[in-house]
Amino acid sequence: MKKSDTPDPAGATASELIDKRIAELGDWRGKVLAKVRALIHEAVPEVIEEWKWRGTPVWSHAGIICTGESYKTYIKLTFAKGASLDDPARLFNASLEGNARRAIDIHEDAKIDEDALKALIVAAAVTNASKKPARPKKPAGDKAQ
């Protein structure tokens, strides 16, 4: 498991903070977050775990694959580039109106289609890795006439 190089101010790594979040949840949400985390690592073994935005688990590979947020009644997996991913199993069920992101809200008794989720995770990593490099900016004095 690769870990983010950026620990929190108290010295914990992102992976340790995610472990702590899973333990703190202490109910079905912790179990779901742990399961999703395991599936992410199975799908993309070189994934990097990060802790961003004051407490959001993030999984990255050449860019953000997805985040894992916990709410009272569901776990939300938000895919940064979800709108550009094929979703034949129709896992995306939230944030469907956005131009870039798509999300999966997982409620307490929901069954996770593990193969379809892993396929989405791999597709997100491949999309990130295949992004074209930014075009170099022209110098300020180099204007077309």
Long-range contacts (C-beta under 8 A, 24 or more apart in sequence): 1-41, 1-47, 1-49, 2-46, 2-47, 2-48, 2-49, 3-48, 3-49, 4-48, 4-49, 4-50, 4-51, 6-50, 6-51, 8-51, 13-49, 14-49, 14-50, 14-51, 14-57, 14-58, 15-49, 17-51, 17-55, 17-57, 18-49, 18-51, 18-57, 18-68, 21-55, 21-57, 21-70, 25-70, 28-108, 29-70, 29-74, 29-75, 32-75, 32-106, 32-112, 33-57, 33-68, 33-70, 33-75, 35-112, 36-68, 36-75, 36-77, 36-106, 36-112, 36-117, 37-68, 39-112, 39-114, 39-117, 39-118, 39-121, 40-65, 40-66, 40-121, 42-118, 43-117, 43-118, 43-119, 43-121, 43-122, 43-125, 44-121, 44-122, 44-125, 47-125, 59-121, 60-128, 61-124, 61-125, 61-128, 61-129, 62-125, 62-128, 62-129, 62-131, 63-128, 63-131, 64-128, 65-121, 65-124, 65-125, 65-128, 66-121, 66-124, 73-107, 73-108, 74-105, 74-106, 74-107, 74-108, 75-105, 75-106, 76-103, 76-104, 76-105, 76-106, 77-103, 77-104, 77-106, 78-102, 78-103, 79-103, 79-104, 79-120, 79-124, 80-124, 81-124, 81-127, 81-128, 82-120, 82-124, 84-127, 85-120, 85-123, 85-124, 85-127, 86-123, 87-120, 88-116, 89-113, 89-116, 89-119, 91-116, 91-117, 91-120
